[in-house]
Amino acid sequence: MTESPTDQPNPQSELFKVGKREHFACKVGVTLKATLMAQLTVRSVKEQIVRALKQRAAAHGCSAESEHRDILRKALIENEESFSTRASALRRRLRSTMDSSALIRADRNRDHAG
């Protein structure tokens, strides 16, 4: 959820509480819309990784936390192929070069010969 620069509600916003924290959310009609985000704690990260994250964040002009979110989103969501794309690739990879109609015809002929 993005708050206004002054952290004050605009006339279309309403204050609500989640636990001890207060949040502003825009009203759409009579429905209050808000997106609550989960928190993720990563432990035992090597100092070299933390340093690289901070350097990358500084190069992009953002916080390490924002950079971390961006890295996770790109790695887990944006690059994810759709099921249909993966299924098509699997079908192409498993496609036989043999004409199956010849096998079916031979099997039928064998069944009718006996």
C-alpha positions as MATLAB code, in Angstrom:
seq = 'MTESPTDQPNPQSELFKVGKREHFACKVGVTLKATLMAQLTVRSVKEQIVRALKQRAAAHGCSAESEHRDILRKALIENEESFSTRASALRRRLRSTMDSSALIRADRNRDHAG';
ca = [
       0.000    0.000    0.000;
       1.373    3.410   -0.918;
       0.803    6.222    1.483;
       0.672    9.888    0.510;
       3.912   11.879    0.972;
       2.506   13.514    4.101;
       1.188   10.195    5.445;
      -2.207   11.886    5.718;
      -5.336   10.410    4.198;
      -6.795   12.021    1.115;
     -10.582   12.636    1.069;
     -11.114    9.264   -0.635;
      -9.206    7.348    2.087;
     -10.255    5.776    5.340;
      -8.214    4.843    8.399;
      -8.261    1.245    9.597;
      -6.246   -0.742   12.114;
      -4.416   -4.036   11.746;
      -3.112   -5.079   15.136;
      -1.488   -2.018   16.673;
      -0.673   -0.380   13.330;
      -2.882    2.140   11.568;
      -3.211    2.177    7.775;
      -4.937    4.338    5.202;
      -6.782    2.685    2.324;
      -8.849    4.045   -0.524;
     -12.548    3.326   -0.609;
     -14.018    1.921   -3.800;
     -17.769    2.394   -3.586;
     -18.532    1.139   -0.090;
     -15.795   -1.498   -0.066;
     -12.538   -0.763    1.717;
      -9.614   -2.088   -0.305;
      -6.222   -2.788    1.292;
      -3.340   -5.075    0.509;
      -1.590   -6.534    3.516;
       1.872   -7.852    2.787;
       3.614  -10.756    4.445;
       7.030  -10.370    6.017;
      10.011  -12.564    5.265;
      13.070  -12.952    7.469;
      16.190  -14.489    5.973;
      18.765  -15.698    8.478;
      22.386  -16.831    8.148;
      23.139  -14.751    5.059;
      26.847  -14.359    4.376;
      28.197  -10.839    4.799;
      29.390  -10.900    1.175;
      25.776  -11.382    0.001;
      24.487   -8.576    2.221;
      27.227   -6.246    0.959;
      26.413   -7.117   -2.669;
      22.703   -6.514   -2.033;
      23.404   -3.102   -0.513;
      25.723   -2.152   -3.390;
      23.152   -3.231   -5.954;
      20.439   -1.277   -4.128;
      22.620    1.829   -4.037;
      23.306    1.470   -7.779;
      19.550    1.341   -8.396;
      18.856    4.210   -6.005;
      16.688    2.236   -3.602;
      16.843    0.554   -0.212;
      18.271   -2.929    0.299;
      14.786   -4.069    1.328;
      13.263   -2.748   -1.897;
      16.039   -4.342   -3.942;
      15.485   -7.656   -2.137;
      11.767   -7.541   -3.005;
      12.591   -6.767   -6.629;
      15.056   -9.674   -6.860;
      12.521  -12.090   -5.360;
       9.717  -10.886   -7.644;
      11.858  -11.200  -10.780;
      13.194  -14.633   -9.792;
       9.886  -16.137   -8.732;
       7.129  -14.450  -10.685;
       8.209  -12.463  -13.725;
      10.396  -15.209  -15.198;
       7.915  -17.974  -14.504;
       6.724  -19.614  -17.680;
       3.068  -20.370  -18.034;
       1.899  -23.964  -17.712;
       0.955  -24.049  -21.393;
       4.433  -22.876  -22.439;
       6.127  -25.551  -20.311;
       3.690  -28.225  -21.536;
       4.343  -27.304  -25.176;
       8.101  -27.505  -24.617;
       7.735  -30.913  -22.949;
       5.584  -32.220  -25.805;
       8.171  -31.030  -28.352;
      10.992  -32.652  -26.382;
       9.174  -35.972  -26.001;
       7.788  -36.064  -29.530;
       8.829  -39.270  -31.271;
      10.346  -39.220  -34.739;
       8.604  -42.509  -35.473;
       5.266  -42.494  -37.304;
       2.843  -44.011  -34.789;
       0.296  -44.832  -37.482;
       2.635  -47.542  -38.827;
       2.828  -49.121  -35.338;
      -0.955  -49.035  -34.931;
      -1.478  -50.541  -38.385;
       0.996  -53.360  -37.641;
      -0.714  -54.059  -34.300;
      -4.152  -54.224  -35.948;
      -2.878  -56.505  -38.698;
      -1.365  -58.819  -36.078;
      -4.660  -58.978  -34.139;
      -6.697  -59.757  -37.279;
      -4.219  -62.333  -38.602;
      -4.634  -64.685  -35.705;
];
